[in-house]
Amino acid sequence: MILPENMTSRRAFLKTTAGTVAGIAVSPLLLGAEVIVDHKPSSISLGVFASYEHAVYLKNLGCGYIEESVGGFLIPKEGQPQFDQNLQALHTLKFPIRSYVILLPGDLKTVGPDANHQGVLERTELALKRAKACGSKYIVFGSGGARHIPDGFDREKAKAQHIAVTKGMAPLAEKYGVTIAVEPLNRGETNFINSLAEGVEIVEAIKSPGVKLLCDIYHMLKEDESSDEILKYGKHIVHCHIAEREKRTPPGVKGDDFRPYLSALKKIGYKGGLSIECFEYTDFDREIKTGIEVLRKQISEA
């Protein structure tokens, strides 16, 4: 299968920037001058998906946390020694990792003739165990490639497969006290679970406090999904992502108005995390600084 351009970009971003904390003690970002930003507290905690090597910079911008990737931080390809180094960096800097994205690689299938539920559950348990050791709250279950329904495969059977493996994840999430957040993705990334309503269908089938819903405003915009859906399904939402619609840029690059969606989050009394989740930057430091400022302003105006 040919990957959509945005999925290729995601992998390239992760390869070049995520989970590279082995040399964190000498990172230029950590040794640079402190960034002073005037900001006011909000009931919504703002964060950024990025490598943990950006932790000090993001903390100084007034972010509440950072969001990492499962494969970059929790289960790095270098194995246990690299995770131990990552964990030491986290303990040293004491800037929290709230959540992790990309639970499953694209070749570890939850649906279709090549579904590998044993492999999925083994990886999920390891990720949850290590997330608990990191003091993290959530693992995002998007993994569009893993849940992509092959052409010609029965959709109802695929749905049943996905629900079955997610039910297997639920007791593991409860055991480790880390919530799995089901993430609807736009149809450019996968052909299954493309709206909040479809995500809620999975959550309600599982019926576990360990499996809840993620609201990604970028994907909602791509699917022309109304902010009213947040009001309808708000009781299930535990975590949120955001980026501009056209090229998945941070707030302030194209000038997207997120206030209808931010207003909906306020109306449901949402007090969780809102992560800027982008995969390409022209200038990370500048664009993220602007993104946080724009997002904070729009939240105050919503």
C-alpha positions, 0 to 999 in steps of 0.5 A, spaced: 500 500 500 502 506 498 502 511 504 499 517 504 503 523 504 502 525 511 503 518 513 510 518 510 511 525 513 509 523 520 514 517 519 520 522 517 519 526 523 519 521 528 525 518 525 529 525 525 526 528 532 522 523 536 526 519 542 533 522 541 534 523 548 540 519 550 544 526 549 540 530 553 544 533 558 548 536 552 543 538 548 543 545 545 536 546 547 537 545 554 543 549 554 540 555 551 538 561 554 531 561 558 525 563 554 521 568 558 513 568 555 508 572 559 502 567 559 496 566 563 494 559 566 488 556 563 484 550 565 486 546 559 493 544 559 497 546 553 502 541 550 506 539 544 508 533 541 516 533 540 522 529 542 523 530 549 530 533 548 525 540 547 523 539 554 526 545 557 524 550 551 517 547 552 517 548 559 519 555 559 514 557 554 509 555 559 507 548 556 504 544 561 507 537 558 510 534 552 507 528 548 512 523 545 511 517 541 511 510 543 516 507 539 521 513 540 521 514 548 517 507 551 519 502 546 525 505 542 529 500 537 535 500 541 531 496 547 531 497 554 538 501 555 535 506 551 529 506 555 533 507 561 536 513 558 530 516 556 527 515 563 533 518 567 532 524 562 525 524 565 527 524 572 532 529 571 528 534 568 522 533 571 518 535 565 512 531 565 510 526 559 502 526 559 501 522 553 504 518 547 502 517 540 503 511 535 501 505 539 502 500 534 507 500 527 503 499 521 505 492 520 502 490 526 495 489 524 489 489 528 484 487 523 484 483 516 487 476 514 494 478 517 491 481 524 496 479 530 492 480 536 497 477 540 503 481 538 498 487 539 497 485 546 504 484 548 506 491 545 501 494 548 502 491 555 510 493 555 508 500 553 503 501 558 508 498 563 513 503 561 508 509 561 506 507 568 514 508 570 514 514 567 508 517 571 504 518 564 496 518 564 495 516 556 497 512 550 493 514 544 490 509 540 490 512 533 495 507 529 491 508 522 496 503 518 495 498 523 487 498 523 486 500 515 481 495 513 484 491 506 480 492 500 475 487 499 475 485 507 468 485 510 468 491 514 463 488 520 468 482 521 474 488 521 470 492 526 469 485 530 476 484 530 478 491 532 473 491 538 476 484 540 483 486 541 481 493 544 477 489 549 484 485 550 487 492 552 482 494 557 484 490 563 491 492 561 490 499 561 486 498 568 492 494 571 497 499 570 493 505 571 494 508 564 488 510 559 488 508 552 485 514 548 481 511 541 483 516 536 479 518 530 483 519 524 481 522 517 480 518 511 487 520 508 490 516 514 486 510 514 479 507 512 476 505 519 474 510 525 474 517 522 469 521 526 468 522 534 461 518 533 465 512 530 470 512 536 465 512 541 462 506 538 468 503 540 469 506 546 462 504 548 463 497 546 469 496 550 465 499 557 472 500 561 475 506 564 481 504 561 479 506 554 476 513 552 476 517 547 481 522 544 478 529 540 483 531 534 481 538 532 485 537 526 482 530 524 475 533 525 477 539 520 479 535 515 473 531 515 468 537 516 466 534 523 462 540 526 464 542 533 457 540 536 460 533 536 464 535 542 458 537 545 455 530 543 460 526 546 464 530 551 463 525 556 468 520 553 473 525 551 480 525 555 485 528 551 485 532 545 490 534 539 490 540 534 493 543 528 491 547 522 487 543 517 491 545 510 498 542 512 498 540 519 502 546 521 501 549 528 496 555 530 498 561 527 502 559 521 496 559 516 491 563 521 486 557 522 480 559 527 479 554 532 475 558 537 468 554 535 472 547 537 475 550 543 469 553 545 465 546 545 471 544 549 470 549 554 462 548 554 463 540 556 468 543 562 474 539 559 480 540 563 485 535 560 491 536 555 491 539 548 497 538 544 499 541 538 501 535 534 505 537 527 510 533 524 514 538 519 516 545 521 520 550 518 523 553 524 520 549 530 522 554 536 519 560 532 513 556 530 511 553 536 512 559 540 507 562 536 503 556 536 502 556 544 501 564 544 496 563 538 492 557 541 492 561 548 489 567 545 484 563 542 482 559 548 481 566 552 477 568 546 473 562 545 
